[in-house]
């Protein structure tokens, strides 16, 4: 049975994946802002079109680890993925840009 047809667990995984993708795109946007870079600058570093960078950072596409790795490589950063216990209230929300508190941590 395909993953997409497995019911509530698959739907929860889809929502979690979308949340992580949004978090990753916010992180990248924050990093670009901190460096005074545009999406066009990132596209040049990645050797892709500005439209491709927009696709990656739009949140509309299923963001892949390969895409994130390409962004990190272009920015000369590493990516660390961590599994953390949920906060006491059960909510899972990012606490800020690049503070290392959630699943995606970008480290020099």
C-alpha positions in Angstrom: 0.0 0.0 0.0 1.5 3.4 -1.0 2.4 5.8 1.8 -0.1 8.4 0.6 -3.0 6.0 1.1 -2.2 5.0 4.7 -4.6 7.4 6.4 -4.1 9.7 9.5 -0.4 8.8 10.0 0.4 9.7 6.4 -1.5 12.9 6.7 0.3 13.8 9.9 3.7 13.1 8.2 2.7 15.3 5.3 1.9 18.1 7.7 5.1 17.6 9.6 7.1 17.6 6.3 5.4 20.8 5.2 6.2 22.4 8.6 9.9 21.4 8.3 10.0 22.7 4.7 8.6 26.1 5.8 11.1 26.2 8.7 14.0 25.4 6.3 13.0 28.1 3.8 12.6 30.7 6.7 16.1 29.7 7.9 17.6 30.2 4.4 15.8 33.5 3.9 17.2 34.6 7.3 20.7 33.5 6.4 20.5 35.4 3.1 19.3 38.5 5.0 22.1 38.3 7.5 24.6 38.1 4.7 23.0 40.9 2.7 22.4 38.5 -0.2 19.5 38.2 -2.6 18.0 35.1 -4.2 19.8 36.0 -7.4 23.1 36.0 -5.5 22.2 32.5 -4.2 21.3 31.3 -7.7 24.6 32.5 -9.0 26.5 30.6 -6.2 24.4 27.5 -6.9 24.8 27.8 -10.7 21.0 27.6 -11.2 18.5 30.1 -12.4 16.9 32.6 -10.0 13.6 30.9 -10.8 15.0 27.6 -9.5 16.0 29.3 -6.2 12.5 30.8 -6.0 11.0 27.3 -6.5 13.2 25.9 -3.7 12.3 28.8 -1.3 8.7 29.2 -2.2 7.4 26.4 0.0 5.3 25.2 -2.9 7.7 22.4 -3.8 8.5 19.3 -1.8 11.8 20.5 -0.5 14.4 17.7 -0.7 17.5 17.1 1.4 19.4 17.3 -1.9 18.0 20.9 -2.5 18.9 21.9 1.1 22.4 20.4 0.6 22.9 22.4 -2.6 21.9 25.6 -0.8 24.2 24.8 2.2 27.1 24.0 -0.2 26.6 27.3 -2.1 26.6 29.2 1.2 29.6 27.2 2.5 27.6 25.9 5.4 26.9 22.5 7.0 23.4 21.2 7.9 22.8 19.3 11.0 19.5 17.5 11.5 18.5 16.8 15.1 15.6 15.0 16.6 14.4 16.8 19.8 11.8 16.2 22.4 8.7 18.3 22.0 8.2 21.3 24.2 6.1 20.6 27.4 3.0 22.1 25.8 3.4 19.7 22.9 3.7 22.5 20.3 6.4 22.2 17.8 7.3 25.6 16.5 10.5 27.3 15.5 11.9 29.7 18.1 13.9 31.9 15.7 16.2 32.1 12.8 19.4 30.1 13.0 19.3 29.6 16.7 19.8 25.9 16.5 16.7 25.1 18.6 14.8 23.0 16.2 15.3 20.3 13.5 17.4 22.3 11.1 20.6 23.8 12.4 23.0 25.6 10.0 26.6 25.7 11.3 29.7 27.2 9.7 
